[in-house]
Amino acid sequence: MSTPIRSSYHHGDLRAALLDVAMQMLEQGRTFSLRAVAREAGVSPTAPYRHFADREALESALAAEGFRDLRADLLEQRSPPSSAADLAEFGVEYVLFALRRPALFRLMFGHPCDDTDDHRLRAAAELRNLLAAMLATVFPRADAPALATAFWGLVHGLAFLHLDGKFAAEPLEDVAERVRASYRAILAVQV
């Protein structure tokens, strides 16, 4: 039987409290619904509907929060990249984020984005734009958007290969070295 995450919600930012509870439930591997989140937060079953139309809207908000967390982890204690090796470390952090927070990572990328008004779409675009800007700094004569797509595809693929068990479980430093080696191999290829 799972332990309640939060016994009651008293006052303050209900939306943030609901997201906090839902994130904890997600990362604990617990199934959640708006009703279950309300129960864990100690609010009425209808309270979440003031902020989220349905479970999909809640999941979209969680995914957007995940993209913001990933962006923060990528930038934490790092200077802007000035070399290809610096860029590889951003790739390492991307893959390690996926391994630290697999349920959130799968949620972030598990559903198509609604391009009419989707927090997930905007948050993903911010991440892609950050990557393109970093690549443009290191490779000023390259097609930064295309290079960003290639780099993102590489690290995203590696993240899911690890999450899906296509690579054996291994120490994180070995995972990090695989990312670095893959990045070096791609840069070494002459087209």
Buried (B, 14 or more C-beta within 10 A) or exposed (E): EEEEBBEEBEEEEBBEBBBBBBBBBBBEEBEBBBEBBBBBBBBEEEBBEEBBEEBEBBBBBBBBBBBBBBBEBBBEEEEEBEEBEBBBBBBBBBBBBBBEBBBBBBBBBEBEBEEEEBBBBEBBEBBBEBBBEBBBBBBEEEEBBEBBBEBBEBBBEBBBEBBEEEEEEEEEEEBBEBBBEBBEEEEEEEE
